[in-house]
Amino acid sequence: MLLVEDQEALRLAVREYLTARGFDVVEAATCDQARRVFADTHPTAAVLDYHLPDGTALDLLPEFKRSDPFVPLIILTAFGSIDLAVGAIKAGADQFLTKPVELAALTVVIQRAIEARRDRQKQLAGRPRQEREAVDPFLGSSAQIRKLEEQARRLLEVDTPVLIQGETGAGKTLLARWIHANSRRSDEAFVDLNCAGLSRELLETELFGHEKGAFTGAIANKTGLFEVAHRGTVFLDEIGDVDPQIQPKLLKVLEDKQFRRLGDVRDRKVDVRLLAATHQELSALVRERKFRSDLYFRISTIPLNVPPLRERTEDIPVLAEKLLQTSTAELGKSGFTLKGDAMDAMQRYAWPGNIRELKNVIERAVLLSGSRELSRRDLMFEPQAEGFEGWTTEGSLTLEQLERKYIEWTLQQSGGKVVEAAKRLDIPKSTLYQKLKQFKIEGGSAEE
């Protein structure tokens, strides 16, 4: 809390009152002092006396709002008037109070202003608290997932950067949201950005913002995600794709807690926790000089490894049931169940897309199945993960064995429908029926 008041006795009284109620108060007696203290401390809110020895609060309001668009600014004055109040509000003040003011009332105004600030940050971040609290990345009972939960819980009381590693779709984003939602920063904003495929220019302005006129098309100031997430958490997915020219600025935020907007000449202080994720081997990128070693060591102090779904097959039944519940709720359907043969097939499948692919397979089954009891024939897996690419690794297959496997796989992809499978195989359905009988393949249906 920044308190700007030139009367020392009054400033001391307000400071002691606010300090006793849990505020960490920093002080200034002039406009120049206020500018320096604001830049150094980046306060959550500020209370400003209107008349100061070297100017008025109106001189400070636009500067403070440019530096931190979310900071609540409360003006106190002994010479209140409607015109003055209107001018202060237009200049960026959140409240305008006339002296003498009761300190209890001032405290209530400050608290409400801080809550409003948090709500604005959350709204801009786009992450409702209810959504964050609903996240559970630890469904299952496997040793791998229990170990991951134990490691993650140890990180909730610290602000150290965390590197989350794992394959695409394994649940890295879910884990990042859970860490934030259960940390001491949970009441602040959670901002996430997928860095994959973003150009250097776009990534820089998204993260750090820019000043009006910084480049062609910059018609207004833009607040970067680090400012939006002040006192909260920034999650950078696919951090291995960050342009090497941006990496030094990331390191500066982590080490000095400050950055500079594109086109600006001064540093801005910010308090954020960084969570990063990647499916790449960052140490290899360091050796290839595609990723800075100092940034790598800074973000990898505490690494978390999310296991792929194929290494925790015992968790698939509980994950599938949970995803079935959420999918049917989202799709406006109900009463769906998974039969035993569907569960068996899911536990045998390789899941290259991990949990994200599992969700897609279940959603597709719910949408396309003619029954509320989902069986194996309702599950449409991707061919490369069904084992098709790996058939040659199973030993020396005969042509007859290979043909049988391919027919089985095509029939599965066709939902058990012989007519559809025959079209995919480009053979008459009578020939396919003969093959099914020859290879003793069951489960085919004559439905179109």
ABEGO torsion letter per residue (X at the ends): XBBBBABAAAAAAAAAAAAAAGBBBBBBABAAAAAAAAAAAGBABBBBBABBAAEBAAAAAAAAAAABAABBBBBBBABBBAAAAAAAAAAGBABBBBOBBBAAAAAAAAAAAAAAAAAAAAAAAGBBAAAAAABBAABEABAAAAAAAAAAAAAAABABBBBBBEBBGAGAAAAAAAAAAABAAAABBBBBBBABGBBAAAAAAAAAEBBBGABBGBABBBBBAAAAABGBBBBBBGAAABBAAAAAAAAAAAAAGBBBBBGBABBBBBBBBBBBBBABBAAAAAAAGABBAAAAAAAAABBBBBBBAAABAAAAAAAAAAAAAAAAAAAGBBGBBBBAAAAAAAAABAGAAEAAAAAAAAAAAAAABABABBBAAABBBBAAAAGAAAAAAAEBBBAAAAAAAAAAAAAAAAGGBAAAAAAAAGBBAAAAAAAAAAAGBBGBBABX
